[in-house]
Every structure is written in C-alpha cells, then in structure tokens.
Amino acid sequence: MIVRIATTNEEIRSCHPVMRQLRPAYGPDELVAKIRRQEPDGYRLALLIDEGEVVAVAGYRISENLAWGKFLYVDDLVTDAERRSKGYGRRLLEWLAATAREAACDELHLDSGVQRFGAHRFYLLQGMNITSHHFQLGLPARPVPPSC
C-alpha cells in the first residue's frame, strides 16, 4: 500500500471513481477544477494505492483556530465500497495522523454525515471521539432590490 499526494490532474482524475462514492455531484473534470481552486487554501488530496489501483482517498487541510489550536481537518475520507474492511481506511487515517504530527498539529478533526453509521463505527474504533454537533445554515442568494 502506498499513500501519496495527488499532484497532477491525471492523479486527481484517478481518484474520481472512489471520491464519487462520497461526492457524487462531481464528474472527473469538475473534481479536478474544485480541488485546484481549493489548493491555494491548503487543500491536499491523498490517495492510497494498492496493486496499482486507487482504493481510498482523503482530502484534508492544515489550519489553526482558537478552539483547536493547529489542526488537520479531513474534508473527505472514503474507501471504495467494494474494498472496505481490508484496512485501507485505517491505513489512510494513520497516514493523516502522522502528517498532522509532522506538521506539529495539536489535533485531527473531521465531520461525518449523521446518516453514515458505518463510518461512525469506523471512526470510534479508530479511537476518535464525538466532541460536538455541527450546525449549518444555507444562505440563498439575496434578491436584488428593484432600481429606483
């Protein structure tokens, strides 16, 4: 098993079959474009390769805030559905934790959809704790006021 950062558009595209299982709204080219737009803010896409195939991916960034100090935040973490329970997710999470330690982070964080019970079991088995509720407010575009 090899874990590395996707640096080329082709490497990012190679992650699409796995990433679409978590983020189905994006085609391969949209995925590349979205990731490229996030990279200046620190987003990185890690891919885990086994026997020449991408079997798990993780999008993450390193940041700092008052609540957590310096931290690694996992935006996206998914293992191919047909290859789960083979240690790929654990290996990728271990790699992320090692990356966080190397960057002198105090913590590693991620959010998981409330419906993802299998993922929750996995995170708890990996020693993670549920420490907060995440709240969201959609912000539809404001209507343009009529001209005078």
Secondary structure, DSSP 8 states (H G I E B T S, - for coil): -EEEE--SHHHHHHHHHHHTTT-TT--HHHHHHHHHHHGGGT-EEEEEEETTEEEEEEEEEEEEETTTEEEEEEEEEEE-GGGTTSSHHHHHHHHHHHHHHHTT-SEEEE---TT-HHHHHHHHHTT---------------------
